[in-house]
Amino acid sequence: MLFIIQHQVSELWIKLVIHELTAAIDHIRRDRLPPTLKILSRVKLIQMQLFEQWSVLETLTPSEYMEFRSVLGSASGFQSFQYRKLEFLLGNKNLDNLKVFAHDAAIYNDLNRTLESPSLYDEFLRYLARHGYSIPDECRDRDWSTPHTRNEALVEVFRDIYRDPKQHWVAYEMCEKLVDVEEYFQLWRFRHLKTVERIIGFRHGTGGSSGVAFLRQALELTFFPELLASRTEAPRE
């Protein structure tokens, strides 16, 4: 029961995050950044809930898990279309990830639309371009079905914003909200890894993944690389 409820609750919170991020993207597209900031503050609090609830699942012992492991069969988090949509909205896009949903046309088409649409970060970059920031053309109009890759010109844009926050206050606040989203997503991933490690050790995952090793690789993924790089490159006082 614990295992089932844990995942059901997670899916409900993820559904809300998807709803909020979709609204945020629409606001950015319409040049309405202030309400976007409020939305992302809410998303952060939802992420905190997702992070904290791992502590409940961590009470599951290895022997308790093995009592129902065989019932799970090949069921896996890979089959969560909501989680996949969330990653697409944040920019971690991969066409191959749609294959597992090919049997359900409605879900497949919904995910494909998200895959082919600008992510939260993409829309923010386009917003910056519309407001006079030097955003490269390849960041404003590209194949949205592919993940964003680091662009050194963007590092300079964000360095300028962080150099003088008062001059770029709304953009600066948006940058900080995105960093919050990234940080709490990574904390959630890390807590997921440690929970799995605690319960099943280094066994393979039910979906055929390498388990902890696979989850550790995910910690290297970043949604907004230039925002972190701009800190490394930030000028000293």
PESULNOR-V351546 format. One record per backbone hydrogen bond with DSSP energy under -0.5 kcal/mol. CO is the residue of the C=O (numbers start at 0). NH is the residue of the N-H. Records with the same first field share a line. If there is no record, write none. Layout:
CO=NH ; NH
This chain:
0=4
1=5
2=6
3=7
4=8
5=9
6=10
7=11
8=12
9=13
10=14
11=15
12=16
13=17
14=18
15=19
16=20
17=21
18=22
19=23
20=24
21=25
22=26
23=27
24=28
25=29
26=31
27=30
30=32
31=35
32=36
33=37
34=38
35=39
36=40
37=41
38=42
39=43
40=44
41=45
42=46
43=47
44=48
45=49
46=50
47=51
48=52
50=53
51=54
52=55 ; 56
53=57
55=58
56=59
60=64
61=65
62=66
63=67
64=67 ; 68
67=70 ; 71
68=71 ; 72
69=72
71=74
75=78
76=79
78=80
79=83
80=84
81=85
82=86
83=87
84=88
85=89
86=90 ; 91
87=90
88=119
90=92
92=146
93=96
94=97
95=98
97=100
98=101
100=103
102=104
103=107
104=108
105=109
106=110
107=111
108=112
109=113
110=114
111=115
113=116
118=122
119=123
120=124
121=125
122=126
123=127
124=128
125=129
126=130
127=132
128=131
132=134
133=135
135=138 ; 139
136=139 ; 140
141=143
142=145
150=153 ; 154
151=155
152=156
153=157
154=158
155=159
156=160
157=161
158=162
159=163
161=164
163=166 ; 167
165=168
167=171
168=172
169=173
170=174
171=175
172=176
173=177
174=178
175=179
176=180
177=181
178=182
179=183
180=184
181=185
182=186
183=187
184=188
185=189
186=190
187=191
188=192
189=193
190=194
191=195
192=196
193=197
194=198
195=199 ; 200
196=200
199=202
204=207
208=204
209=212
210=214
211=215
212=216
213=217
214=218
215=218
216=219
217=220
223=226 ; 227
224=228
225=229
227=230 ; 231
228=232
230=233
